Amino acid sequence: KHKNLYHKVRMILPNIEEAKQMTGDDDILSAGKKLGSELKATILMTAGENGMYLIDENIKHDPTDKVEIRDTTGAGDVVLATICTFLNEGKTLDEAIEYANKAAGISIKHLGNYAVKREEL
């Protein structure tokens, strides 16, 4: 509803449903492209068991390992925190996404919000 609040950001991290709602498009890749075009931003769309899609000039799919899901609470926050941490340490965006994907997989194996430890990555 408030997509205009995201103008002038470099990247946003919607999940599939949020991207669809923001664009009115039911196709996930089309929604991601449309959202990126409208906001002039990179889109990192989380796709649950399908991993993540980085959408800018290109589309890059980062699949996830299959894990037993106990609770998805906070998984998006884990992704965002992990990306910020690794970018701040000088890793590339692709490297940060790879770590974030692993961190999310670890997080969802636990009940409630789970703070993934660096040693677990």
C-alpha positions, -999 to +999 in steps of 0.1 A: +000+000+000+029+024+007+053+015-021+061+052-026+080+051+008+107+029-009+116+054-036+153+064-036+164+032-018+191+010-034+176-024-025+145-038-009+138-073+005+102-083-001+090-118+001+070-132-028+036-122-015+047-087-007+061-082-042+029-095-057+008-072-036+030-042-044+027-047-081-006-066-086+014-092-107+009-129-098+041-140-115+070-138-091+097-129-115+075-104-134+065-089-101+101-085-091+111-069-124+082-046-123+089-035-087+126-029-094+117-008-125+091+012-106+114+019-076+146+020-096+160-004-070+176-038-067+151-064-055+161-093-033+130-114-032+128-142-006+110-172-020+107-196+010+118-231+001+128-218-034+156-196-019+160-160-031+159-141-064+182-111-069+166-089-095+184-059-111+195-058-147+195-096-145+178-122-125+199-145-103+184-174-084+200-186-052+183-219-043+182-230-007+191-264+008+161-284+018+156-283+056+129-293+080+110-261+088+100-256+124+092-219+124+097-191+098+094-163+124+122-138+119+137-155+088+135-123+067+151-103+095+179-129+096+184-125+059+186-087+061+209-088+091+232-113+075+234-093+043+242-061+061+269-078+082+287-094+053+285-063+031+299-043+059+328-067+061+336-062+024+319-092+009+302-089-025+265-088-027+265-124-041+286-136-013+264-119+013+233-134-003+248-169-001+255-165+036+220-150+042+204-179+024+223-204+047+215-183+078+177-184+069+179-221+065+194-224+100+170-200+115+139-218+103+150-251+120+143-235+154+112-223+171+106-186+173+132-159+165+166-175+163+199-156+162+222-175+139+258-177+151+286-170+128+301-204+136+269-220+122+275-205+088 
